[in-house]
Amino acid sequence: MKGKRVVLVVDMLRGFHDMGNLANPRMAKIIPDVENLLNNALAYGDYAIFLKDFHKSDDKEFKMFPPHCIRGTMETELVDELKKFERYGLVINKTRYSGFYDTNLANVLNIYKPETVIVVGVCTDICVLHTVADLRNRDYSVIVPTDCVETFDIPGHPAEESAKWALNHMTKILGAVTVPLYKDLDQK
């Protein structure tokens, strides 16, 4: 399996898009690009892994953030446009920011042995950032298509500024490659 890329789709869920306490209308603008990226990646024979927030109702994370993506609710479902890809990929439920925390993601990547991991989804400065950090700490080559990541905009958390900081951190500190368009991935 060596030589394939893995696309990690982080939290492209209804609970971050159209329902619940953390619904974020900004996610809508990246859905078509993520959909196109998945179409192309799967056509090339790459692998898809869907990381999904999947919390218990009394999760400690809710001390910082309002309850969201609680097990058994529709908030844990992929957004409608991406559901068609779920059968071609692997779903890994997570309970923290990083897709590696208390999951089998490391074991799955050891089996796939990707040369590159492409990370897309939400939120750029939280779950995407922490997953990218853990990928880089494991020496994976990481690409983050900037048109396929998004974060939320609330008082005290300006989306553009937060995303810019996170993408810069991923590039300058973590050594990930950030590219403006998913189609640029073909040259990497």
C-alpha positions as CSV (number, residue, x, y, z in Angstrom):
1,M,0.0,0.0,0.0
2,K,3.0,2.3,0.2
3,G,2.9,5.4,-2.0
4,K,-0.8,6.2,-1.6
5,R,-2.0,9.4,0.0
6,V,-4.5,9.5,2.8
7,V,-7.1,12.3,3.0
8,L,-8.1,13.0,6.6
9,V,-11.5,14.6,6.7
10,V,-11.8,16.3,10.1
11,D,-15.2,17.0,11.6
12,M,-17.2,17.8,8.4
13,L,-20.3,17.1,10.5
14,R,-23.8,18.5,10.8
15,G,-22.9,19.6,14.3
16,F,-20.4,22.1,12.9
17,H,-22.5,23.0,9.9
18,D,-26.2,23.2,10.2
19,M,-27.4,22.2,13.7
20,G,-26.4,22.4,17.3
21,N,-24.5,24.7,19.5
22,L,-21.4,24.9,17.3
23,A,-23.1,25.2,13.9
24,N,-20.9,27.3,11.7
25,P,-22.3,28.7,8.4
26,R,-18.7,29.3,7.2
27,M,-18.3,25.6,6.7
28,A,-20.6,25.7,3.7
29,K,-18.1,27.5,1.5
30,I,-15.5,24.6,1.8
31,I,-17.9,21.8,1.2
32,P,-17.7,21.9,-2.6
33,D,-13.9,21.9,-2.5
34,V,-13.7,19.0,-0.1
35,E,-16.2,17.1,-2.2
36,N,-14.0,17.7,-5.4
37,L,-10.9,16.8,-3.5
38,L,-12.4,13.5,-2.4
39,N,-13.7,12.7,-5.9
40,N,-10.2,13.3,-7.3
41,A,-8.4,11.5,-4.5
42,L,-10.5,8.4,-4.6
43,A,-10.2,8.3,-8.4
44,Y,-6.4,8.3,-8.0
45,G,-6.7,5.4,-5.5
46,D,-6.0,7.4,-2.4
47,Y,-7.6,6.5,0.9
48,A,-10.1,8.6,2.9
49,I,-10.4,8.6,6.7
50,F,-13.3,10.5,8.3
51,L,-12.6,11.8,11.8
52,K,-15.8,12.5,13.7
53,D,-16.3,14.3,17.0
54,F,-18.3,11.8,19.0
55,H,-18.8,12.9,22.6
56,K,-20.5,11.5,25.7
57,S,-23.2,13.8,27.1
58,D,-20.9,14.6,30.1
59,D,-17.7,15.1,28.2
60,K,-15.1,17.2,30.0
61,E,-14.6,19.2,26.8
62,F,-18.0,20.8,27.5
63,K,-16.4,22.8,30.3
64,M,-14.7,24.8,27.5
65,F,-17.2,24.5,24.6
66,P,-20.9,24.1,24.6
67,P,-22.2,20.5,24.2
68,H,-21.9,19.3,20.6
69,C,-21.7,16.2,18.5
70,I,-23.1,14.0,21.2
71,R,-23.3,10.3,20.4
72,G,-26.6,9.2,19.1
73,T,-27.5,12.6,17.7
74,M,-27.7,13.8,14.1
75,E,-24.9,16.2,14.8
76,T,-22.3,13.3,14.5
77,E,-23.4,12.7,10.8
78,L,-21.3,13.8,7.9
79,V,-22.8,16.8,6.0
80,D,-25.1,15.6,3.3
81,E,-22.7,16.3,0.4
82,L,-20.0,14.1,1.8
83,K,-22.2,11.1,3.0
84,K,-21.7,9.4,-0.4
85,F,-18.0,9.1,0.3
86,E,-18.3,7.4,3.7
87,R,-18.7,4.0,2.3
88,Y,-15.3,4.4,0.5
89,G,-13.4,5.4,3.6
90,L,-12.9,4.6,7.2
91,V,-14.7,6.4,10.0
92,I,-12.8,7.0,13.3
93,N,-14.7,8.6,16.1
94,K,-12.8,11.0,18.4
95,T,-13.4,12.7,21.6
96,R,-10.7,15.4,21.6
97,Y,-9.0,17.9,19.3
98,S,-6.5,15.5,17.8
99,G,-7.6,12.6,15.7
100,F,-4.9,10.6,17.5
101,Y,-6.1,11.0,21.0
102,D,-7.5,7.7,22.3
103,T,-8.3,6.4,18.7
104,N,-6.7,3.8,16.4
105,L,-5.6,6.4,13.8
106,A,-1.9,5.7,14.4
107,N,-2.5,2.0,13.8
108,V,-4.5,2.6,10.6
109,L,-1.8,4.9,9.2
110,N,0.8,2.3,10.0
111,I,-1.1,-0.1,7.8
112,Y,-1.7,2.3,5.0
113,K,1.9,3.7,5.1
114,P,1.0,6.9,3.2
115,E,3.7,9.0,1.7
116,T,1.5,12.1,2.3
117,V,-1.5,12.9,4.4
118,I,-3.9,15.6,3.2
119,V,-5.9,17.2,6.0
120,V,-9.2,19.0,5.4
121,G,-12.1,20.1,7.5
122,V,-12.9,22.1,10.6
123,C,-11.8,23.9,12.7
124,T,-8.5,25.1,11.2
125,D,-7.1,26.4,14.5
126,I,-8.4,23.5,16.7
127,C,-9.0,20.0,15.5
128,V,-7.2,20.4,12.2
129,L,-4.2,22.1,13.8
130,H,-3.9,19.5,16.6
131,T,-4.2,16.6,14.2
132,V,-1.6,18.1,11.9
133,A,0.8,18.6,14.8
134,D,0.4,15.0,15.8
135,L,1.0,13.9,12.2
136,R,4.1,15.9,11.9
137,N,5.3,14.6,15.3
138,R,5.1,11.2,13.7
139,D,7.1,12.4,10.7
140,Y,4.3,12.3,8.1
141,S,4.5,14.6,5.1
142,V,1.3,16.8,5.5
143,I,-0.5,19.0,3.0
144,V,-3.3,21.3,4.1
145,P,-5.3,22.7,1.2
146,T,-6.3,26.1,2.5
147,D,-9.6,26.2,0.5
148,C,-10.6,23.0,2.3
149,V,-10.3,24.2,5.9
150,E,-12.4,26.6,7.9
151,T,-13.0,27.9,11.4
152,F,-15.7,29.8,13.2
153,D,-16.2,33.5,13.7
154,I,-17.4,34.8,17.1
155,P,-16.5,37.7,19.4
156,G,-13.0,37.1,20.6
157,H,-12.3,34.5,17.9
158,P,-12.1,36.3,14.5
159,A,-12.1,33.5,11.9
160,E,-9.8,35.1,9.4
161,E,-7.1,36.0,12.0
162,S,-7.4,32.6,13.7
163,A,-7.1,30.7,10.5
164,K,-4.2,32.8,9.3
165,W,-2.3,32.2,12.5
166,A,-3.0,28.4,12.5
167,L,-2.0,28.0,8.8
168,N,1.2,29.9,9.5
169,H,1.9,27.8,12.5
170,M,1.3,24.6,10.5
171,T,3.7,25.8,7.8
172,K,6.5,27.6,9.8
173,I,6.6,25.6,13.0
174,L,5.2,22.2,12.1
175,G,6.5,21.9,8.6
176,A,3.3,21.1,6.8
177,V,2.7,22.4,3.3
178,T,-0.3,24.7,2.8
179,V,-1.6,25.2,-0.7
180,P,-4.3,27.5,-1.9
181,L,-6.2,25.1,-4.1
182,Y,-6.8,21.3,-3.9
183,K,-5.8,20.9,-7.6
184,D,-2.3,22.0,-6.6
185,L,-2.0,18.7,-4.8
186,D,-1.3,16.9,-8.1
187,Q,2.1,18.7,-8.3
188,K,3.1,17.6,-4.8
